[in-house]
Amino acid sequence: MKRIIITLCLLTVITTIEAQRKYELGEPHQVTWFDGQHPITYQIPKKVEPVVKTALDMWMGDMQQVTGMRPQASASGIIKVSHNASLPHDGFRIQVKKGRILIEGGNGRGMAYGLLELSRLAGVSPWVWWGDVVPEQKNHLALSDDFKTEQQPSVAYRGIFLNDEDWSLRPWSHKTYEPSEKKQIGPKTYRKIFELMLRLRANTIWPAMHPGTIAFFNIPGAKAIADSCGIVIGTSHCEPLLRNNVDEWNTTERGAFNYRTNRQQVHQYWTERLQEVKKSKDNMFTIGMRGIHDSSMEGYKTEEEKFEALQQVINDQQELLRKHIGDPSKLMQVFVPYKEVLQLYEKGLQVPDNVTLMWCDDNYGYMTRLSDANEQQRPGGAGVYYHLSYWGRPHDYLWLTTTQPGLIYHEMCEAYHHNVRKLWIANVHDPKVAAYDLELFLDLAWNINCVEGHTLTKHLESWLCRQFGQEAGKRLLPVMHEFYRLCGERRPEFMGYTQVELDKKKYPRGLSTVGDAPLSPTEAAQRLSAFQQLKADMMGIRPLVRHELSDAFFAAIEYPVFATIAMNTKILGDSTESHRAYKELQALTKHYNDMNGGKWRYLMDAAPRKLPVFEDVHAQLTGTNPPCILMRQAADYQSASEGIRTIQMLGHSMNAVALPQNGALSYTIDIASEGDYILQTALIPTQPNDHGDLRFSVSLDNGQSVVYSLKEPFRSERWKQNVLSGQAIRDTKLHLQQGRHTITLRALDSHIVFDQLRLFKSF
């Protein structure tokens, strides 16, 4: 054994000396870090943070898969890992220098990210375990002698909120991955989640907290595992001071969760957790108070009462933190103005300047508020709480993750440019199902300039090629582009044209049933035909994927595409087609749960919450076909003002156009005959994220403008229809003479994004 070790060390020294000689002579060369015959060698400091040891173990496992050999530690290793205090927090640098590959990190996480970046360079996907993306074996790994990458995060805290886990993550965890009678998401599961987060350069989690889920701090070893992976623990908008109210507040023992009548018990409850975590690091304290599970504060009726009570809660929490943890101005605190709490904040709630204000989308991906000029100067900064899945009105989407990449990009860039750069959290019911959308979100959090509006398809293509190989990835791009277009018109969960959380006196369980679909037979046939073409294209691409990636391909591509096709066919097809599609959905889901020897059994549920849209039913087509004389995509303008941005993979057009305030677009149209017409202007249903309005104007031939507002009350019927269809539509009546005309659209406020123009003959 000693002879083997001595020989290995000698080979390493010889390789390093030869590389050094070539470097000094200025000879062009590459630094080979795996030669196909000997294990990769590395050097790492004796004392490092636990996260570095975790990443090192992951990296060594990656290299064993790629090279067939586990890397060996060596004092003169070809790869040297070190700490460099001059680098930014979480940042890292990899460079080839004097014949060695140097990895430097600004802290433990930075060193860890650098190591795992080397895994990426060797062809290992971040989804190697969660996505079953088996890396291709290599007999040679090298970097050019001038290789250098230096990276640092655009957003300080980047992560996920595990939410609505009832039909995916939790049953898979306690029934399959780590069987337990407690029905919990166990410590082994959290370890795998944290490892994925490390690979995606995320550093923050809000743990799962639904009824039936064991609170994170009550899972033995979970916090220690988080610490070993460099993961900061926070809690959601309705869970103050690291408590899980649903699991941990016992009404029988403690009384009502009511700050007015039971303040002492509430304080004691919060104090218990603060005492528990006071010696640990990497904690994030959510402040404020709501009901036990995402409801308004108990015990207060009027808005004024709620305002005064919430102000008292925040003040009291600062004192509790000071007493049990330390100076609150030096702690990471978060306040989330979500739902009715936003209205209380707008009334003048005093939130300490060091607290991060966390803005939310409307649950469907459209940001409702961002920091104004004064808030952008706050020392605590601001964050984003963004939904990639949701349970609630007008309808859940807890099955597949189909948010258009362009929407994620546009809304996150808007946030970043409003100085919302402290904390970004994506709500996901399961990270495996959310794969591409989640990675795009976290890529933007890591490097906001990693993609632009006009290069989004390149980002998707790169992801597909990395996952499934160059040829398959390039062929998949138009398929997935069309898939996102069709889902942008209507998510698969919304195809029943039903709603949830309705009046329970009128609707059983508060759910409307599948009945009429407002599509004509022609429109339905066109939609189904487009989906069937996707299926045909997919069948041609499948043989291009390596056999080892069959499960990866099925989970990330085939299942969401084929299941969405089946859902559309079930709803829009005739009774025979519908029933056949229903059975296909069950078969697809069974295959998902059986693949890879049952590794993912119970992860996929084809009917979350057993909503009517998932039943063996179909709709009656009730729409008519109005004569559409003209259709113009927003990006097909004749002229535009400065500052407009085309956003790929956004809207029904898949090329929506974002305008700055006072920006304008002009279109020319040719009219064959004089008459009355209706111009239908379709926009992305954004929200006025700056306190103000959301107005745009339409003018004909430089005539008088007609002004419209897209601002809708939250949860109003019009807002519901907007988020279900992915468009907000306004109609303008026009009398047009025969000949050529110019239509001008102008954004009167910020956050206006045009999608399509349609012209109809008026009857």
Secondary structure, DSSP 4 states (H G I P E B T S, - for coil): -HHHHHHHHHHHHHHHHHHHHHHHHT---EEEEE-SSS--EEE--SS--HHHHHHHHHHHHHHHHHHSS--EE-TT-SEEEEE-TTSPTT-EEEEEETTEEEEEESSHHHHHHHHHHHHHHTT--TTTTTT--PPPP-S-EEEETT-EEEE--SSSEEEEEE-SGGGTHHHHIIIIIS--TT----HHHHHHHHHHHHHTT--EEE---STTSPPGGGSTTHHHHHHHTTPEE---TT-GGG--HHHH--HHHH----TTT-HHHHHHHHHHHHHHHTT-SSB-EEES---TTSSPPTT--SHHHHHHHHHHHHHHHHHHHHHHTS-GGGS-EEE---THHHHHHHTT----TTSEEEEEB-SSS-B-----TTGGG-TT-EEEEEESSB-SSS--B-S-----HHHHHHHHHHHHTTT--SEEEEEES-TTTTHHHHHHHHHHHH-TTS--TTSHHHHHHHHHHHHH-HHHHHHHHHHHHHHHHHHHH--GGGTT---SS--TTTSGGG-PPS-EES--HHHHHHHHHHHHHHHHHHHHHGGGS-GGGHHHHIIIIIHHHHHHHHHHHHHHS-HHHHHHHHHHHHHHHHHHHHHHHHTTTTT--SSGGG-GGGSS--PEE------EEEEEETT--SEE-TT-EEEET-SSSSEEEEE-TT-EEEEEEEESS-EEEEEEEEE-----TTSS--EEEEEETT---EEEE----TT-HHHHHHHHHT-EEEEEEEEE-SEEEEEEEEESSSSEEEEEEEEEE--
